[in-house]
Amino acid sequence: MEIVSAIGTLLTDVWGLFQGVQVPGLGISFASWFIVLLLAGLSIQLVSYVFGFGGSGTGYRSGQSRNKHISENRKSDEK
């Protein structure tokens, strides 16, 4: 239990430091800036998941599928 208490104290002190130091030119604390960046990243991930962009490139038109299929009309194009 002492380890958990020590970790909690350390995190509390670090968070207090983040709240006390201001971001130059913005006038907000580093804690606020950290939360803003975290929420922005989560928002971008959510939007990309909902609309389907920015993925790993395994979609229909990415050329990364394992089972490539060439239609009968296009098989002679490679010659």
N, CA, C and O atoms as a Maestro MAE file, in Angstrom:
{
 s_m_m2io_version
 :::
 2.0.0
}

f_m_ct {
 s_m_title
 :::
 protein
 m_atom[316] {
  # First column is atom index #
  i_m_mmod_type
  r_m_x_coord
  r_m_y_coord
  r_m_z_coord
  i_m_residue_number
  s_m_chain_name
  s_m_pdb_residue_name
  s_m_pdb_atom_name
  i_m_atomic_number
  :::
  1 25 0.805 -1.194 0.000 1 A "MET " " N  " 7
  2 3 0.000 0.000 0.000 1 A "MET " " CA " 6
  3 2 0.851 1.262 0.000 1 A "MET " " C  " 6
  4 15 0.411 2.309 -0.475 1 A "MET " " O  " 8
  5 25 2.047 1.170 0.521 2 A "GLU " " N  " 7
  6 3 2.910 2.343 0.553 2 A "GLU " " CA " 6
  7 2 3.325 2.758 -0.851 2 A "GLU " " C  " 6
  8 15 3.508 3.944 -1.127 2 A "GLU " " O  " 8
  9 25 3.471 1.782 -1.730 3 A "ILE " " N  " 7
  10 3 3.859 2.096 -3.108 3 A "ILE " " CA " 6
  11 2 2.736 2.867 -3.796 3 A "ILE " " C  " 6
  12 15 2.993 3.847 -4.495 3 A "ILE " " O  " 8
  13 25 1.503 2.431 -3.602 4 A "VAL " " N  " 7
  14 3 0.357 3.112 -4.205 4 A "VAL " " CA " 6
  15 2 0.257 4.534 -3.664 4 A "VAL " " C  " 6
  16 15 -0.022 5.469 -4.415 4 A "VAL " " O  " 8
  17 25 0.482 4.696 -2.371 5 A "SER " " N  " 7
  18 3 0.448 6.021 -1.758 5 A "SER " " CA " 6
  19 2 1.558 6.911 -2.322 5 A "SER " " C  " 6
  20 15 1.329 8.089 -2.595 5 A "SER " " O  " 8
  21 25 2.751 6.356 -2.496 6 A "ALA " " N  " 7
  22 3 3.873 7.118 -3.048 6 A "ALA " " CA " 6
  23 2 3.602 7.537 -4.486 6 A "ALA " " C  " 6
  24 15 3.890 8.669 -4.874 6 A "ALA " " O  " 8
  25 25 3.047 6.621 -5.273 7 A "ILE " " N  " 7
  26 3 2.712 6.942 -6.668 7 A "ILE " " CA " 6
  27 2 1.640 8.019 -6.710 7 A "ILE " " C  " 6
  28 15 1.726 8.949 -7.512 7 A "ILE " " O  " 8
  29 25 0.633 7.902 -5.854 8 A "GLY " " N  " 7
  30 3 -0.426 8.916 -5.791 8 A "GLY " " CA " 6
  31 2 0.115 10.277 -5.412 8 A "GLY " " C  " 6
  32 15 -0.287 11.289 -5.987 8 A "GLY " " O  " 8
  33 25 1.016 10.313 -4.456 9 A "THR " " N  " 7
  34 3 1.627 11.575 -4.050 9 A "THR " " CA " 6
  35 2 2.453 12.173 -5.183 9 A "THR " " C  " 6
  36 15 2.403 13.379 -5.422 9 A "THR " " O  " 8
  37 25 3.209 11.333 -5.878 10 A "LEU " " N  " 7
  38 3 4.024 11.804 -6.991 10 A "LEU " " CA " 6
  39 2 3.149 12.383 -8.104 10 A "LEU " " C  " 6
  40 15 3.441 13.456 -8.633 10 A "LEU " " O  " 8
  41 25 2.081 11.672 -8.454 11 A "LEU " " N  " 7
  42 3 1.185 12.161 -9.509 11 A "LEU " " CA " 6
  43 2 0.494 13.456 -9.102 11 A "LEU " " C  " 6
  44 15 0.309 14.349 -9.928 11 A "LEU " " O  " 8
  45 25 0.114 13.560 -7.837 12 A "THR " " N  " 7
  46 3 -0.514 14.781 -7.348 12 A "THR " " CA " 6
  47 2 0.448 15.959 -7.439 12 A "THR " " C  " 6
  48 15 0.058 17.057 -7.836 12 A "THR " " O  " 8
  49 25 1.707 15.729 -7.069 13 A "ASP " " N  " 7
  50 3 2.712 16.798 -7.136 13 A "ASP " " CA " 6
  51 2 2.998 17.209 -8.579 13 A "ASP " " C  " 6
  52 15 3.121 18.397 -8.877 13 A "ASP " " O  " 8
  53 25 3.103 16.230 -9.467 14 A "VAL " " N  " 7
  54 3 3.367 16.541 -10.883 14 A "VAL " " CA " 6
  55 2 2.190 17.296 -11.478 14 A "VAL " " C  " 6
  56 15 2.384 18.259 -12.220 14 A "VAL " " O  " 8
  57 25 0.962 16.869 -11.159 15 A "TRP " " N  " 7
  58 3 -0.228 17.559 -11.679 15 A "TRP " " CA " 6
  59 2 -0.292 18.989 -11.131 15 A "TRP " " C  " 6
  60 15 -0.675 19.914 -11.847 15 A "TRP " " O  " 8
  61 25 0.081 19.164 -9.870 16 A "GLY " " N  " 7
  62 3 0.133 20.502 -9.294 16 A "GLY " " CA " 6
  63 2 1.146 21.388 -10.007 16 A "GLY " " C  " 6
  64 15 0.906 22.578 -10.210 16 A "GLY " " O  " 8
  65 25 2.275 20.806 -10.385 17 A "LEU " " N  " 7
  66 3 3.280 21.547 -11.149 17 A "LEU " " CA " 6
  67 2 2.717 21.952 -12.508 17 A "LEU " " C  " 6
  68 15 2.905 23.087 -12.944 17 A "LEU " " O  " 8
  69 25 2.031 21.032 -13.175 18 A "PHE " " N  " 7
  70 3 1.417 21.342 -14.471 18 A "PHE " " CA " 6
  71 2 0.388 22.453 -14.334 18 A "PHE " " C  " 6
  72 15 0.253 23.282 -15.234 18 A "PHE " " O  " 8
  73 25 -0.334 22.482 -13.232 19 A "GLN " " N  " 7
  74 3 -1.343 23.524 -13.045 19 A "GLN " " CA " 6
  75 2 -0.717 24.872 -12.722 19 A "GLN " " C  " 6
  76 15 -1.312 25.913 -12.998 19 A "GLN " " O  " 8
  77 25 0.465 24.862 -12.146 20 A "GLY " " N  " 7
  78 3 1.098 26.109 -11.746 20 A "GLY " " CA " 6
  79 2 1.914 26.790 -12.824 20 A "GLY " " C  " 6
  80 15 2.130 28.000 -12.757 20 A "GLY " " O  " 8
  81 25 2.370 26.048 -13.813 21 A "VAL " " N  " 7
  82 3 3.226 26.614 -14.859 21 A "VAL " " CA " 6
  83 2 2.362 26.994 -16.054 21 A "VAL " " C  " 6
  84 15 1.535 26.207 -16.514 21 A "VAL " " O  " 8
  85 25 2.562 28.198 -16.543 22 A "GLN " " N  " 7
  86 3 1.774 28.709 -17.669 22 A "GLN " " CA " 6
  87 2 2.463 28.427 -19.000 22 A "GLN " " C  " 6
  88 15 3.691 28.423 -19.079 22 A "GLN " " O  " 8
  89 25 1.670 28.192 -20.046 23 A "VAL " " N  " 7
  90 3 2.195 28.044 -21.407 23 A "VAL " " CA " 6
  91 2 2.519 29.442 -21.917 23 A "VAL " " C  " 6
  92 15 1.644 30.307 -21.928 23 A "VAL " " O  " 8
  93 25 3.754 29.681 -22.338 24 A "PRO " " N  " 7
  94 3 4.123 31.016 -22.808 24 A "PRO " " CA " 6
  95 2 3.289 31.448 -24.009 24 A "PRO " " C  " 6
  96 15 3.149 30.701 -24.977 24 A "PRO " " O  " 8
  97 25 2.744 32.641 -23.941 25 A "GLY " " N  " 7
  98 3 1.986 33.208 -25.045 25 A "GLY " " CA " 6
  99 2 0.514 32.854 -25.054 25 A "GLY " " C  " 6
  100 15 -0.258 33.497 -25.766 25 A "GLY " " O  " 8
  101 25 0.091 31.853 -24.289 26 A "LEU " " N  " 7
  102 3 -1.309 31.462 -24.285 26 A "LEU " " CA " 6
  103 2 -2.033 31.867 -23.005 26 A "LEU " " C  " 6
  104 15 -3.239 32.113 -23.020 26 A "LEU " " O  " 8
  105 25 -1.306 31.936 -21.916 27 A "GLY " " N  " 7
  106 3 -1.923 32.331 -20.661 27 A "GLY " " CA " 6
  107 2 -2.757 31.246 -20.000 27 A "GLY " " C  " 6
  108 15 -3.601 31.539 -19.153 27 A "GLY " " O  " 8
  109 25 -2.528 29.996 -20.380 28 A "ILE " " N  " 7
  110 3 -3.219 28.880 -19.734 28 A "ILE " " CA " 6
  111 2 -2.168 27.944 -19.139 28 A "ILE " " C  " 6
  112 15 -0.997 27.990 -19.514 28 A "ILE " " O  " 8
  113 25 -2.594 27.112 -18.226 29 A "SER " " N  " 7
  114 3 -1.642 26.204 -17.586 29 A "SER " " CA " 6
  115 2 -1.326 25.021 -18.497 29 A "SER " " C  " 6
  116 15 -2.074 24.706 -19.422 29 A "SER " " O  " 8
  117 25 -0.202 24.381 -18.209 30 A "PHE " " N  " 7
  118 3 0.170 23.191 -18.971 30 A "PHE " " CA " 6
  119 2 -0.854 22.069 -18.779 30 A "PHE " " C  " 6
  120 15 -1.051 21.253 -19.679 30 A "PHE " " O  " 8
  121 25 -1.505 22.024 -17.616 31 A "ALA " " N  " 7
  122 3 -2.539 21.011 -17.375 31 A "ALA " " CA " 6
  123 2 -3.702 21.211 -18.342 31 A "ALA " " C  " 6
  124 15 -4.196 20.246 -18.927 31 A "ALA " " O  " 8
  125 25 -4.137 22.445 -18.510 32 A "SER " " N  " 7
  126 3 -5.217 22.736 -19.463 32 A "SER " " CA " 6
  127 2 -4.790 22.406 -20.884 32 A "SER " " C  " 6
  128 15 -5.566 21.848 -21.660 32 A "SER " " O  " 8
  129 25 -3.555 22.750 -21.222 33 A "TRP " " N  " 7
  130 3 -3.036 22.470 -22.561 33 A "TRP " " CA " 6
  131 2 -2.981 20.971 -22.820 33 A "TRP " " C  " 6
  132 15 -3.312 20.513 -23.914 33 A "TRP " " O  " 8
  133 25 -2.564 20.209 -21.815 34 A "PHE " " N  " 7
  134 3 -2.508 18.755 -21.929 34 A "PHE " " CA " 6
  135 2 -3.905 18.178 -22.177 34 A "PHE " " C  " 6
  136 15 -4.076 17.307 -23.030 34 A "PHE " " O  " 8
  137 25 -4.893 18.659 -21.436 35 A "ILE " " N  " 7
  138 3 -6.265 18.172 -21.600 35 A "ILE " " CA " 6
  139 2 -6.796 18.539 -22.984 35 A "ILE " " C  " 6
  140 15 -7.475 17.733 -23.620 35 A "ILE " " O  " 8
  141 25 -6.494 19.743 -23.450 36 A "VAL " " N  " 7
  142 3 -6.936 20.161 -24.787 36 A "VAL " " CA " 6
  143 2 -6.334 19.261 -25.860 36 A "VAL " " C  " 6
  144 15 -7.038 18.818 -26.768 36 A "VAL " " O  " 8
  145 25 -5.038 18.991 -25.759 37 A "LEU " " N  " 7
  146 3 -4.389 18.128 -26.761 37 A "LEU " " CA " 6
  147 2 -4.911 16.701 -26.704 37 A "LEU " " C  " 6
  148 15 -5.072 16.053 -27.738 37 A "LEU " " O  " 8
  149 25 -5.175 16.215 -25.507 38 A "LEU " " N  " 7
  150 3 -5.727 14.870 -25.355 38 A "LEU " " CA " 6
  151 2 -7.112 14.776 -25.984 38 A "LEU " " C  " 6
  152 15 -7.398 13.828 -26.715 38 A "LEU " " O  " 8
  153 25 -7.966 15.745 -25.707 39 A "LEU " " N  " 7
  154 3 -9.318 15.738 -26.278 39 A "LEU " " CA " 6
  155 2 -9.295 15.934 -27.790 39 A "LEU " " C  " 6
  156 15 -10.114 15.349 -28.499 39 A "LEU " " O  " 8
  157 25 -8.375 16.743 -28.289 40 A "ALA " " N  " 7
  158 3 -8.263 16.934 -29.743 40 A "ALA " " CA " 6
  159 2 -7.858 15.638 -30.427 40 A "ALA " " C  " 6
  160 15 -8.407 15.287 -31.471 40 A "ALA " " O  " 8
  161 25 -6.904 14.930 -29.847 41 A "GLY " " N  " 7
  162 3 -6.484 13.655 -30.421 41 A "GLY " " CA " 6
  163 2 -7.600 12.622 -30.418 41 A "GLY " " C  " 6
  164 15 -7.787 11.896 -31.395 41 A "GLY " " O  " 8
  165 25 -8.340 12.560 -29.316 42 A "LEU " " N  " 7
  166 3 -9.464 11.631 -29.251 42 A "LEU " " CA " 6
  167 2 -10.552 12.003 -30.250 42 A "LEU " " C  " 6
  168 15 -11.169 11.122 -30.849 42 A "LEU " " O  " 8
  169 25 -10.795 13.302 -30.436 43 A "SER " " N  " 7
  170 3 -11.804 13.744 -31.400 43 A "SER " " CA " 6
  171 2 -11.417 13.356 -32.817 43 A "SER " " C  " 6
  172 15 -12.256 12.898 -33.592 43 A "SER " " O  " 8
  173 25 -10.144 13.539 -33.154 44 A "ILE " " N  " 7
  174 3 -9.681 13.184 -34.495 44 A "ILE " " CA " 6
  175 2 -9.801 11.685 -34.720 44 A "ILE " " C  " 6
  176 15 -10.210 11.253 -35.798 44 A "ILE " " O  " 8
  177 25 -9.452 10.888 -33.720 45 A "GLN " " N  " 7
  178 3 -9.587 9.435 -33.849 45 A "GLN " " CA " 6
  179 2 -11.048 9.028 -34.009 45 A "GLN " " C  " 6
  180 15 -11.363 8.146 -34.807 45 A "GLN " " O  " 8
  181 25 -11.932 9.661 -33.261 46 A "LEU " " N  " 7
  182 3 -13.359 9.346 -33.357 46 A "LEU " " CA " 6
  183 2 -13.903 9.695 -34.738 46 A "LEU " " C  " 6
  184 15 -14.630 8.904 -35.340 46 A "LEU " " O  " 8
  185 25 -13.554 10.871 -35.237 47 A "VAL " " N  " 7
  186 3 -14.024 11.285 -36.560 47 A "VAL " " CA " 6
  187 2 -13.470 10.374 -37.639 47 A "VAL " " C  " 6
  188 15 -14.192 10.008 -38.566 47 A "VAL " " O  " 8
  189 25 -12.194 9.999 -37.534 48 A "SER " " N  " 7
  190 3 -11.625 9.107 -38.551 48 A "SER " " CA " 6
  191 2 -12.256 7.721 -38.477 48 A "SER " " C  " 6
  192 15 -12.403 7.058 -39.504 48 A "SER " " O  " 8
  193 25 -12.628 7.276 -37.293 49 A "TYR " " N  " 7
  194 3 -13.302 5.984 -37.166 49 A "TYR " " CA " 6
  195 2 -14.712 6.047 -37.749 49 A "TYR " " C  " 6
  196 15 -15.141 5.126 -38.445 49 A "TYR " " O  " 8
  197 25 -15.423 7.121 -37.469 50 A "VAL " " N  " 7
  198 3 -16.800 7.250 -37.945 50 A "VAL " " CA " 6
  199 2 -16.840 7.371 -39.462 50 A "VAL " " C  " 6
  200 15 -17.673 6.736 -40.109 50 A "VAL " " O  " 8
  201 25 -15.946 8.183 -40.042 51 A "PHE " " N  " 7
  202 3 -15.990 8.415 -41.481 51 A "PHE " " CA " 6
  203 2 -15.056 7.511 -42.271 51 A "PHE " " C  " 6
  204 15 -15.079 7.541 -43.501 51 A "PHE " " O  " 8
  205 25 -14.239 6.712 -41.605 52 A "GLY " " N  " 7
  206 3 -13.454 5.687 -42.271 52 A "GLY " " CA " 6
  207 2 -12.231 6.158 -43.016 52 A "GLY " " C  " 6
  208 15 -11.853 5.532 -44.007 52 A "GLY " " O  " 8
  209 25 -11.597 7.223 -42.594 53 A "PHE " " N  " 7
  210 3 -10.358 7.626 -43.253 53 A "PHE " " CA " 6
  211 2 -9.204 7.537 -42.264 53 A "PHE " " C  " 6
  212 15 -9.400 7.525 -41.048 53 A "PHE " " O  " 8
  213 25 -7.989 7.475 -42.819 54 A "GLY " " N  " 7
  214 3 -6.802 7.406 -41.983 54 A "GLY " " CA " 6
  215 2 -6.556 6.038 -41.384 54 A "GLY " " C  " 6
  216 15 -5.901 5.922 -40.348 54 A "GLY " " O  " 8
  217 25 -7.071 5.004 -42.019 55 A "GLY " " N  " 7
  218 3 -6.906 3.656 -41.501 55 A "GLY " " CA " 6
  219 2 -5.557 3.066 -41.845 55 A "GLY " " C  " 6
  220 15 -4.637 3.778 -42.247 55 A "GLY " " O  " 8
  221 25 -5.446 1.763 -41.685 56 A "SER " " N  " 7
  222 3 -4.170 1.093 -41.887 56 A "SER " " CA " 6
  223 2 -3.927 0.691 -43.342 56 A "SER " " C  " 6
  224 15 -2.892 0.096 -43.642 56 A "SER " " O  " 8
  225 25 -4.836 0.994 -44.234 57 A "GLY " " N  " 7
  226 3 -4.615 0.702 -45.635 57 A "GLY " " CA " 6
  227 2 -4.954 -0.719 -46.033 57 A "GLY " " C  " 6
  228 15 -4.262 -1.300 -46.869 57 A "GLY " " O  " 8
  229 25 -5.984 -1.291 -45.468 58 A "THR " " N  " 7
  230 3 -6.380 -2.642 -45.841 58 A "THR " " CA " 6
  231 2 -7.755 -2.641 -46.504 58 A "THR " " C  " 6
  232 15 -8.427 -3.672 -46.541 58 A "THR " " O  " 8
  233 25 -8.167 -1.514 -47.015 59 A "GLY " " N  " 7
  234 3 -9.488 -1.405 -47.622 59 A "GLY " " CA " 6
  235 2 -9.527 -1.920 -49.042 59 A "GLY " " C  " 6
  236 15 -8.544 -2.467 -49.541 59 A "GLY " " O  " 8
  237 25 -10.651 -1.747 -49.684 60 A "TYR " " N  " 7
  238 3 -10.905 -2.247 -51.025 60 A "TYR " " CA " 6
  239 2 -9.939 -1.650 -52.047 60 A "TYR " " C  " 6
  240 15 -9.420 -2.371 -52.899 60 A "TYR " " O  " 8
  241 25 -9.694 -0.346 -51.972 61 A "ARG " " N  " 7
  242 3 -8.904 0.319 -53.000 61 A "ARG " " CA " 6
  243 2 -7.464 0.584 -52.574 61 A "ARG " " C  " 6
  244 15 -6.748 1.301 -53.273 61 A "ARG " " O  " 8
  245 25 -7.025 0.037 -51.464 62 A "SER " " N  " 7
  246 3 -5.682 0.332 -50.992 62 A "SER " " CA " 6
  247 2 -4.610 -0.546 -51.613 62 A "SER " " C  " 6
  248 15 -3.427 -0.213 -51.531 62 A "SER " " O  " 8
  249 25 -4.983 -1.648 -52.224 63 A "GLY " " N  " 7
  250 3 -4.002 -2.544 -52.798 63 A "GLY " " CA " 6
  251 2 -3.338 -3.441 -51.771 63 A "GLY " " C  " 6
  252 15 -2.339 -4.090 -52.084 63 A "GLY " " O  " 8
  253 25 -3.849 -3.497 -50.583 64 A "GLN " " N  " 7
  254 3 -3.234 -4.270 -49.518 64 A "GLN " " CA " 6
  255 2 -3.986 -5.555 -49.193 64 A "GLN " " C  " 6
  256 15 -3.615 -6.248 -48.246 64 A "GLN " " O  " 8
  257 25 -5.019 -5.894 -49.938 65 A "SER " " N  " 7
  258 3 -5.794 -7.089 -49.600 65 A "SER " " CA " 6
  259 2 -4.992 -8.348 -49.903 65 A "SER " " C  " 6
  260 15 -4.145 -8.348 -50.796 65 A "SER " " O  " 8
  261 25 -5.252 -9.402 -49.174 66 A "ARG " " N  " 7
  262 3 -4.525 -10.660 -49.357 66 A "ARG " " CA " 6
  263 2 -4.974 -11.400 -50.619 66 A "ARG " " C  " 6
  264 15 -4.147 -11.953 -51.343 66 A "ARG " " O  " 8
  265 25 -6.254 -11.409 -50.874 67 A "ASN " " N  " 7
  266 3 -6.808 -12.146 -52.012 67 A "ASN " " CA " 6
  267 2 -7.127 -11.173 -53.139 67 A "ASN " " C  " 6
  268 15 -8.255 -10.698 -53.267 67 A "ASN " " O  " 8
  269 25 -6.127 -10.888 -53.942 68 A "LYS " " N  " 7
  270 3 -6.346 -9.963 -55.052 68 A "LYS " " CA " 6
  271 2 -7.163 -10.664 -56.130 68 A "LYS " " C  " 6
  272 15 -6.941 -11.835 -56.438 68 A "LYS " " O  " 8
  273 25 -8.095 -9.938 -56.687 69 A "HIS " " N  " 7
  274 3 -8.971 -10.497 -57.709 69 A "HIS " " CA " 6
  275 2 -8.878 -9.643 -58.962 69 A "HIS " " C  " 6
  276 15 -9.087 -8.430 -58.920 69 A "HIS " " O  " 8
  277 25 -8.565 -10.284 -60.068 70 A "ILE " " N  " 7
  278 3 -8.531 -9.594 -61.352 70 A "ILE " " CA " 6
  279 2 -9.690 -10.138 -62.167 70 A "ILE " " C  " 6
  280 15 -9.827 -11.348 -62.346 70 A "ILE " " O  " 8
  281 25 -10.517 -9.233 -62.656 71 A "SER " " N  " 7
  282 3 -11.683 -9.668 -63.423 71 A "SER " " CA " 6
  283 2 -11.243 -10.324 -64.727 71 A "SER " " C  " 6
  284 15 -10.128 -10.115 -65.205 71 A "SER " " O  " 8
  285 25 -12.126 -11.102 -65.277 72 A "GLU " " N  " 7
  286 3 -11.836 -11.813 -66.522 72 A "GLU " " CA " 6
  287 2 -11.546 -10.832 -67.653 72 A "GLU " " C  " 6
  288 15 -10.737 -11.130 -68.532 72 A "GLU " " O  " 8
  289 25 -12.190 -9.670 -67.646 73 A "ASN " " N  " 7
  290 3 -11.986 -8.681 -68.709 73 A "ASN " " CA " 6
  291 2 -10.611 -8.039 -68.635 73 A "ASN " " C  " 6
  292 15 -10.126 -7.539 -69.651 73 A "ASN " " O  " 8
  293 25 -9.968 -8.031 -67.487 74 A "ARG " " N  " 7
  294 3 -8.685 -7.335 -67.295 74 A "ARG " " CA " 6
  295 2 -7.493 -8.285 -67.210 74 A "ARG " " C  " 6
  296 15 -6.364 -7.805 -67.116 74 A "ARG " " O  " 8
  297 25 -7.678 -9.580 -67.236 75 A "LYS " " N  " 7
  298 3 -6.554 -10.526 -67.117 75 A "LYS " " CA " 6
  299 2 -5.602 -10.404 -68.304 75 A "LYS " " C  " 6
  300 15 -4.406 -10.652 -68.146 75 A "LYS " " O  " 8
  301 25 -6.084 -10.037 -69.464 76 A "SER " " N  " 7
  302 3 -5.222 -9.950 -70.646 76 A "SER " " CA " 6
  303 2 -4.489 -8.596 -70.719 76 A "SER " " C  " 6
  304 15 -3.660 -8.412 -71.610 76 A "SER " " O  " 8
  305 25 -4.768 -7.646 -69.811 77 A "ASP " " N  " 7
  306 3 -4.142 -6.332 -69.836 77 A "ASP " " CA " 6
  307 2 -2.672 -6.374 -69.498 77 A "ASP " " C  " 6
  308 15 -1.937 -5.467 -69.888 77 A "ASP " " O  " 8
  309 25 -2.211 -7.388 -68.788 78 A "GLU " " N  " 7
  310 3 -0.834 -7.438 -68.330 78 A "GLU " " CA " 6
  311 2 0.148 -7.844 -69.419 78 A "GLU " " C  " 6
  312 15 1.354 -7.696 -69.222 78 A "GLU " " O  " 8
  313 25 -0.299 -8.334 -70.527 79 A "LYS " " N  " 7
  314 3 0.589 -8.842 -71.597 79 A "LYS " " CA " 6
  315 2 1.144 -7.746 -72.441 79 A "LYS " " C  " 6
  316 15 1.902 -8.010 -73.375 79 A "LYS " " O  " 8
  :::
 }
 m_bond[315] {
  # First column is bond index #
  i_m_from
  i_m_to
  i_m_order
  :::
  1 1 2 1
  2 2 3 1
  3 3 4 2
  4 3 5 1
  5 5 6 1
  6 6 7 1
  7 7 8 2
  8 7 9 1
  9 9 10 1
  10 10 11 1
  11 11 12 2
  12 11 13 1
  13 13 14 1
  14 14 15 1
  15 15 16 2
  16 15 17 1
  17 17 18 1
  18 18 19 1
  19 19 20 2
  20 19 21 1
  21 21 22 1
  22 22 23 1
  23 23 24 2
  24 23 25 1
  25 25 26 1
  26 26 27 1
  27 27 28 2
  28 27 29 1
  29 29 30 1
  30 30 31 1
  31 31 32 2
  32 31 33 1
  33 33 34 1
  34 34 35 1
  35 35 36 2
  36 35 37 1
  37 37 38 1
  38 38 39 1
  39 39 40 2
  40 39 41 1
  41 41 42 1
  42 42 43 1
  43 43 44 2
  44 43 45 1
  45 45 46 1
  46 46 47 1
  47 47 48 2
  48 47 49 1
  49 49 50 1
  50 50 51 1
  51 51 52 2
  52 51 53 1
  53 53 54 1
  54 54 55 1
  55 55 56 2
  56 55 57 1
  57 57 58 1
  58 58 59 1
  59 59 60 2
  60 59 61 1
  61 61 62 1
  62 62 63 1
  63 63 64 2
  64 63 65 1
  65 65 66 1
  66 66 67 1
  67 67 68 2
  68 67 69 1
  69 69 70 1
  70 70 71 1
  71 71 72 2
  72 71 73 1
  73 73 74 1
  74 74 75 1
  75 75 76 2
  76 75 77 1
  77 77 78 1
  78 78 79 1
  79 79 80 2
  80 79 81 1
  81 81 82 1
  82 82 83 1
  83 83 84 2
  84 83 85 1
  85 85 86 1
  86 86 87 1
  87 87 88 2
  88 87 89 1
  89 89 90 1
  90 90 91 1
  91 91 92 2
  92 91 93 1
  93 93 94 1
  94 94 95 1
  95 95 96 2
  96 95 97 1
  97 97 98 1
  98 98 99 1
  99 99 100 2
  100 99 101 1
  101 101 102 1
  102 102 103 1
  103 103 104 2
  104 103 105 1
  105 105 106 1
  106 106 107 1
  107 107 108 2
  108 107 109 1
  109 109 110 1
  110 110 111 1
  111 111 112 2
  112 111 113 1
  113 113 114 1
  114 114 115 1
  115 115 116 2
  116 115 117 1
  117 117 118 1
  118 118 119 1
  119 119 120 2
  120 119 121 1
  121 121 122 1
  122 122 123 1
  123 123 124 2
  124 123 125 1
  125 125 126 1
  126 126 127 1
  127 127 128 2
  128 127 129 1
  129 129 130 1
  130 130 131 1
  131 131 132 2
  132 131 133 1
  133 133 134 1
  134 134 135 1
  135 135 136 2
  136 135 137 1
  137 137 138 1
  138 138 139 1
  139 139 140 2
  140 139 141 1
  141 141 142 1
  142 142 143 1
  143 143 144 2
  144 143 145 1
  145 145 146 1
  146 146 147 1
  147 147 148 2
  148 147 149 1
  149 149 150 1
  150 150 151 1
  151 151 152 2
  152 151 153 1
  153 153 154 1
  154 154 155 1
  155 155 156 2
  156 155 157 1
  157 157 158 1
  158 158 159 1
  159 159 160 2
  160 159 161 1
  161 161 162 1
  162 162 163 1
  163 163 164 2
  164 163 165 1
  165 165 166 1
  166 166 167 1
  167 167 168 2
  168 167 169 1
  169 169 170 1
  170 170 171 1
  171 171 172 2
  172 171 173 1
  173 173 174 1
  174 174 175 1
  175 175 176 2
  176 175 177 1
  177 177 178 1
  178 178 179 1
  179 179 180 2
  180 179 181 1
  181 181 182 1
  182 182 183 1
  183 183 184 2
  184 183 185 1
  185 185 186 1
  186 186 187 1
  187 187 188 2
  188 187 189 1
  189 189 190 1
  190 190 191 1
  191 191 192 2
  192 191 193 1
  193 193 194 1
  194 194 195 1
  195 195 196 2
  196 195 197 1
  197 197 198 1
  198 198 199 1
  199 199 200 2
  200 199 201 1
  201 201 202 1
  202 202 203 1
  203 203 204 2
  204 203 205 1
  205 205 206 1
  206 206 207 1
  207 207 208 2
  208 207 209 1
  209 209 210 1
  210 210 211 1
  211 211 212 2
  212 211 213 1
  213 213 214 1
  214 214 215 1
  215 215 216 2
  216 215 217 1
  217 217 218 1
  218 218 219 1
  219 219 220 2
  220 219 221 1
  221 221 222 1
  222 222 223 1
  223 223 224 2
  224 223 225 1
  225 225 226 1
  226 226 227 1
  227 227 228 2
  228 227 229 1
  229 229 230 1
  230 230 231 1
  231 231 232 2
  232 231 233 1
  233 233 234 1
  234 234 235 1
  235 235 236 2
  236 235 237 1
  237 237 238 1
  238 238 239 1
  239 239 240 2
  240 239 241 1
  241 241 242 1
  242 242 243 1
  243 243 244 2
  244 243 245 1
  245 245 246 1
  246 246 247 1
  247 247 248 2
  248 247 249 1
  249 249 250 1
  250 250 251 1
  251 251 252 2
  252 251 253 1
  253 253 254 1
  254 254 255 1
  255 255 256 2
  256 255 257 1
  257 257 258 1
  258 258 259 1
  259 259 260 2
  260 259 261 1
  261 261 262 1
  262 262 263 1
  263 263 264 2
  264 263 265 1
  265 265 266 1
  266 266 267 1
  267 267 268 2
  268 267 269 1
  269 269 270 1
  270 270 271 1
  271 271 272 2
  272 271 273 1
  273 273 274 1
  274 274 275 1
  275 275 276 2
  276 275 277 1
  277 277 278 1
  278 278 279 1
  279 279 280 2
  280 279 281 1
  281 281 282 1
  282 282 283 1
  283 283 284 2
  284 283 285 1
  285 285 286 1
  286 286 287 1
  287 287 288 2
  288 287 289 1
  289 289 290 1
  290 290 291 1
  291 291 292 2
  292 291 293 1
  293 293 294 1
  294 294 295 1
  295 295 296 2
  296 295 297 1
  297 297 298 1
  298 298 299 1
  299 299 300 2
  300 299 301 1
  301 301 302 1
  302 302 303 1
  303 303 304 2
  304 303 305 1
  305 305 306 1
  306 306 307 1
  307 307 308 2
  308 307 309 1
  309 309 310 1
  310 310 311 1
  311 311 312 2
  312 311 313 1
  313 313 314 1
  314 314 315 1
  315 315 316 2
  :::
 }
}
